[in-house]
Amino acid sequence: MRKIKYKKVRKIQPNFYEYTGIYKTDPVEMQLFVYAENHFEEYHKVPLPKVEKELNDKFQEDKVKWLNVHGLHNVELIKEIGDLIDIEPYIIGDILNTTRRTKMEELHDTLFFNIKSILPDENLDSIRVEQISFILKENLLVSFQEKKSDFFTHIRERIRSNAGIVCRKKNDYLLYLMLDAVMENFYITIENYEDRIEALMIESKTNHRQDVLIRIENNRENLNFLKRAIVPLRDALFSLKSFQDDNEYDGIESANYTFFARLHQKCLELLEQIDYDLNSLDSASHFHFSAQSQRMNEIMKTLTVVSVVFIPLTFIVGIYGMNFDNMPELHWKYGYFEVLAGMFLLVVGMIVYFKKKKWF
């Protein structure tokens, strides 16, 4: 799991931009969709001048334009895109700074949204994190991804085939579909961890080794990381309600606020499931400690019974081990065997007594 660390901004240059992510190998590419109900155009590896021409084309003002950027390490290109669509410089900084929490911000005619996309690694011991940012402005939607991924493949296919209502809706509905696609990754991640948690619950009842606790703690850390990613998303989606109530932002159609309300409800469901899974891990951890304590108690009880049995035998041996001449038992012909028989009967009597008391 990639740990989020705060990176101090250089105060000497207020507009200094730096990509803080880890995906820096693949080249930055742009993909542009221009579509309407009866119109569709798609451009791959489109250069910035072509993007500028399409965005400024007056004959396509009524069409939805989706610019998808793969890769953020080309800082100069990201800055040029920001200048092209006329967004505030600090928004560019938030796009490049992948350590910031999920946030949503409305600036006049622009809506900025960034979200953490989370998927489990192949071994499920860690989590892969990618920040995705969105700029919603007029008929334009710009999405910034740290690397190439297949989060939005089904959305592209729906646009190409004119399936559903996406081509009849504006860019706010497209934003809803993309947020929903990212949130599906949360469900996939949590479902994978639930299978592991169920196995840990069973194993904690039979396996007394220390590695069980280590795996429980690793899963707990990952679930808490998921929770930290979902809580600010829940708050951001909830704040969309104020936009609808205040009627100050018209970038989202009134009828489409219902879709974003569904996303908010999904966040609540995800958080409830995470809390349930965390409680399950706590139960597994407590049961493991209880089983360890019970096992230790059983061992101590066995050792105590053995000690109690041998204490009187040690006492007898101590008496007859003293070097006194005036001990009449030392001169009996069968004294040795009588003492052994007495010791044996004493042990048998104590064991029978303990059994009747159900002490073991």
C-alpha positions in Angstrom: 0.0 0.0 0.0 1.3 3.4 -0.9 1.5 5.6 2.1 0.3 9.2 1.6 2.9 11.7 2.8 2.5 15.4 3.0 4.9 17.2 0.6 5.8 20.7 1.6 5.2 23.3 -1.1 8.2 25.4 -2.0 7.5 28.9 -0.8 10.0 30.6 -3.0 8.0 29.9 -6.1 4.2 30.0 -5.4 3.3 28.6 -8.8 5.8 25.8 -8.7 4.3 22.6 -10.0 5.5 19.0 -9.5 4.0 15.6 -10.1 4.2 13.7 -6.8 3.0 10.3 -8.1 5.0 7.2 -9.0 3.8 6.6 -12.6 6.5 8.3 -14.7 7.5 5.8 -17.3 4.8 5.8 -20.0 4.4 8.8 -22.2 1.6 11.2 -21.6 -1.2 10.7 -24.2 -4.5 12.4 -24.8 -7.8 11.0 -26.1 -10.6 13.2 -27.3 -14.3 12.3 -27.7 -16.8 14.7 -29.4 -20.3 13.4 -29.4 -24.0 14.2 -29.4 -27.1 12.1 -29.9 -26.5 11.7 -33.7 -22.8 12.6 -33.8 -19.6 10.9 -32.7 -15.9 11.6 -33.2 -12.9 10.0 -31.6 -9.2 11.0 -31.6 -6.3 9.0 -30.2 -2.9 10.4 -29.2 -4.2 13.8 -30.2 -1.8 16.7 -30.0 -2.6 19.8 -28.0 -3.1 22.0 -31.1 -5.7 19.6 -32.4 -7.4 19.7 -29.0 -7.4 23.5 -29.0 -9.0 23.5 -32.5 -11.7 21.1 -31.5 -12.5 22.9 -28.3 -12.8 26.3 -30.0 -14.8 25.0 -33.0 -18.0 27.0 -32.9 -19.9 24.4 -35.0 -19.5 21.9 -32.2 -20.6 24.1 -29.2 -23.7 22.0 -28.7 -21.7 18.7 -28.5 -20.1 17.1 -25.4 -16.3 17.0 -25.5 -14.4 14.6 -23.3 -10.7 15.0 -23.1 -9.0 12.1 -21.3 -5.3 12.6 -20.3 -3.2 9.5 -19.5 -0.2 10.5 -17.4 0.6 13.5 -15.3 4.4 13.6 -15.2 4.6 15.9 -18.2 4.0 19.0 -16.0 4.4 21.5 -18.9 1.7 19.8 -20.9 -0.7 19.7 -17.9 -0.1 23.4 -17.4 -0.8 24.1 -21.1 -4.0 22.2 -20.8 -5.0 24.3 -17.8 -4.3 27.5 -19.7 -6.3 26.2 -22.6 -9.4 25.5 -20.6 -8.8 28.6 -18.4 -8.7 27.1 -14.9 -7.1 28.5 -11.7 -3.4 27.7 -11.2 -3.9 26.1 -7.8 -6.2 23.5 -9.5 -3.3 22.4 -11.6 -1.3 22.0 -8.5 -4.1 19.8 -7.0 -4.2 17.7 -10.1 -0.4 17.1 -10.0 -0.3 16.6 -6.2 -1.5 13.0 -5.7 -1.1 13.1 -1.9 -4.1 15.3 -1.3 -7.3 13.9 -0.1 -10.4 13.6 -2.3 -12.1 17.0 -2.8 -14.7 18.9 -4.9 -14.6 22.6 -5.6 -17.0 24.8 -7.5 -15.6 28.0 -9.1 -18.2 30.0 -11.0 -18.7 27.9 -14.2 -16.1 25.2 -13.3 -16.5 22.1 -11.2 -13.3 20.4 -10.0 -13.4 16.9 -8.7 -10.6 14.5 -7.8 -10.9 11.0 -6.4 -8.7 8.1 -5.4 -9.2 5.0 -7.5 -8.2 1.9 -5.4 -7.7 -1.7 -6.4 -6.0 -4.6 -4.6 -2.6 -5.9 -5.7 -2.4 -9.4 -7.1 -1.3 -10.8 -3.8 -4.0 -8.8 -1.9 -1.4 -7.7 0.7 -1.3 -4.1 -0.5 -3.5 -1.6 -2.4 -2.8 0.2 -5.6 -3.8 3.8 -5.6 -4.3 6.1 -8.5 -5.7 9.7 -8.4 -8.2 10.7 -11.1 -9.2 14.4 -11.4 -12.1 15.9 -13.4 -12.8 19.4 -14.7 -16.4 20.0 -15.6 -16.9 23.2 -17.6 -19.6 24.2 -20.0 -19.9 21.4 -22.5 -16.4 20.0 -21.7 -15.2 17.3 -19.3 -11.5 16.8 -18.8 -10.3 13.7 -16.9 -6.7 13.3 -15.7 -5.4 9.8 -15.0 -2.0 9.0 -13.6 -1.6 6.0 -16.0 -3.5 4.0 -18.6 -6.3 1.9 -17.2 -9.5 0.3 -18.2 -11.8 2.1 -15.7 -13.8 3.8 -18.5 -13.7 1.2 -21.2 -17.4 0.5 -21.0 -18.2 4.2 -21.1 -16.2 4.6 -24.3 -18.1 1.6 -25.8 -21.5 3.1 -24.9 -20.5 6.4 -26.5 -19.2 4.6 -29.7 -22.3 2.5 -30.0 -24.7 5.2 -28.8 -26.0 2.8 -26.2 -28.1 4.1 -23.3 -28.7 7.7 -22.6 -25.2 9.0 -22.4 -25.2 10.5 -25.8 -28.5 12.3 -25.1 -27.2 13.8 -21.8 -24.7 16.5 -21.2 -21.2 16.3 -19.7 -22.5 16.2 -16.1 -24.0 12.7 -16.7 -20.7 11.6 -18.2 -19.0 12.7 -15.0 -21.6 10.7 -13.0 -20.8 7.6 -15.1 -17.0 8.0 -14.6 -17.4 8.5 -10.8 -19.6 5.5 -10.7 -17.0 3.4 -12.6 -14.3 4.5 -10.2 -16.4 3.6 -7.2 -17.0 0.1 -8.6 -13.3 -0.5 -7.8 -14.1 0.1 -4.1 -16.7 -2.7 -4.3 -14.2 -5.0 -6.0 -11.5 -4.2 -3.4 -13.8 -4.7 -0.4 -15.2 -7.9 -1.8 -11.7 -9.3 -2.1 -10.9 -8.4 1.4 -14.1 -9.9 2.7 -13.1 -13.3 1.4 -9.8 -12.9 3.2 -11.5 -11.7 6.4 -13.8 -14.7 6.4 -10.8 -17.0 6.0 -9.0 -15.2 8.8 -12.1 -15.6 11.1 -12.0 -19.4 10.6 -8.2 -19.6 10.9 -8.1 -17.5 14.1 -10.1 -20.3 15.8 -7.7 -23.0 14.9 -4.3 -21.5 14.3 -2.5 -20.1 17.3 0.5 -18.8 15.5 1.6 -15.2 15.6 1.4 -14.7 11.8 -2.4 -14.8 12.1 -2.3 -11.5 14.1 0.1 -10.0 11.6 -2.3 -10.7 8.7 -5.3 -9.4 10.7 -3.4 -6.1 11.3 -2.4 -5.8 7.6 -6.1 -6.2 6.6 -7.1 -3.7 9.2 -4.6 -1.1 7.9 -5.8 -1.6 4.3 -9.5 -1.2 5.3 -8.7 1.9 7.3 -6.9 3.2 4.2 -10.1 2.5 2.1 -12.2 4.3 4.7 -9.9 7.4 4.6 -10.4 7.4 0.8 -14.2 7.1 0.9 -15.1 9.5 3.7 -14.0 12.7 1.8 -15.8 11.4 -1.3 -18.9 11.0 0.7 -18.6 14.5 2.0 -17.9 15.9 -1.5 -21.0 14.2 -2.9 -23.1 15.4 0.0 -22.0 19.0 -0.7 -23.5 18.7 -4.2 -26.9 19.0 -2.5 -26.1 22.6 -1.5 -25.5 23.4 -5.2 -29.0 22.2 -6.0 -30.6 24.0 -3.1 -28.7 27.3 -3.7 -29.3 27.3 -7.5 -26.0 29.1 -7.9 -24.3 26.5 -10.1 -25.9 25.4 -13.3 -23.3 23.0 -14.6 -25.4 20.1 -13.4 -28.9 19.6 -14.6 -31.5 19.4 -11.9 -32.7 16.0 -13.1 -29.1 14.6 -12.8 -28.6 15.4 -9.1 -30.5 12.2 -8.4 -27.6 10.2 -10.0 -25.1 11.9 -7.7 -27.4 11.2 -4.8 -27.0 7.5 -5.7 -23.3 7.8 -5.5 -23.6 9.3 -2.1 -25.7 6.4 -1.0 -23.1 4.0 -2.4 -20.5 5.7 -0.2 -22.7 5.2 2.8 -23.0 1.5 1.9 -19.3 1.1 1.4 -18.5 2.7 4.8 -21.0 0.5 6.5 -19.5 -2.6 5.0 -16.0 -1.4 5.9 -17.1 -0.8 9.5 -18.6 -4.3 9.6 -15.4 -5.8 8.3 -13.3 -3.9 10.8 -15.5 -5.2 13.6 -15.1 -8.7 12.2 -11.3 -8.3 12.3 -11.6 -7.0 15.9 -13.6 -10.1 16.7 -11.1 -12.4 15.1 -8.3 -10.6 17.0 -10.1 -10.8 20.3 -10.9 -14.5 19.7 -7.3 -15.2 18.9 -6.1 -13.5 22.1 -8.8 -15.3 24.1 -7.8 -18.7 22.6 -4.2 -18.0 23.4 -5.1 -17.1 27.0 -7.3 -20.2 27.3 -4.5 -22.3 25.9 -2.1 -20.8 28.3 -4.5 -21.4 31.2 -4.8 -25.0 30.2 -1.0 -25.4 30.2 -0.7 -23.6 33.5 -3.5 -25.9 35.0 -1.7 -29.0 33.8 1.6 -27.8 35.2 -0.1 -26.8 38.5 -1.6 -30.3 38.9 1.8 -31.9 38.2 3.4 -29.6 40.8 0.7 -30.3 43.4 1.1 -34.1 42.8 4.9 -33.9 43.3 4.9 -31.5 46.3 4.0 -34.2 48.9 6.3 -36.7 47.2 9.1 -34.2 47.5 8.2 -33.7 51.1 8.4 -37.4 51.8 11.7 -37.8 50.0 13.0 -34.8 51.9 12.2 -36.4 55.2 13.8 -39.7 54.4 16.8 -38.0 52.9 17.9 -36.5 56.2 21.0 -38.1 57.8 19.7 -38.9 61.2 20.6 -42.1 63.0 17.5 -42.3 65.2 14.9 -42.9 62.4 13.2 -46.3 63.0 11.8 -46.6 59.5 15.4 -46.9 58.2 15.8 -50.3 59.9 12.5 -51.9 58.7 13.0 -54.8 56.4 10.2 -53.6 54.0 10.4 -49.9 54.8 11.6 -48.9 51.3 8.7 -50.7 49.6 6.2 -49.5 52.1 7.2 -45.9 51.5 7.0 -46.4 47.7 3.6 -47.9 48.1 2.4 -45.1 50.3 3.7 -42.5 47.8 1.9 -44.3 44.9 -1.4 -44.5 46.8 -1.0 -40.8 47.7 -0.6 -39.9 44.0 -3.6 -42.0 43.0 -5.7 -40.6 45.8 -4.9 -37.0 44.7 -5.6 -37.7 41.0 -9.0 -39.3 41.9 -9.8 -36.2 44.1 -8.9 -33.8 41.3 -11.1 -35.8 38.9 -14.1 -35.6 41.2 -13.6 -31.8 41.5 -13.3 -31.6 37.7 -10.1 -29.6 38.0 -8.7 -31.3 34.9 
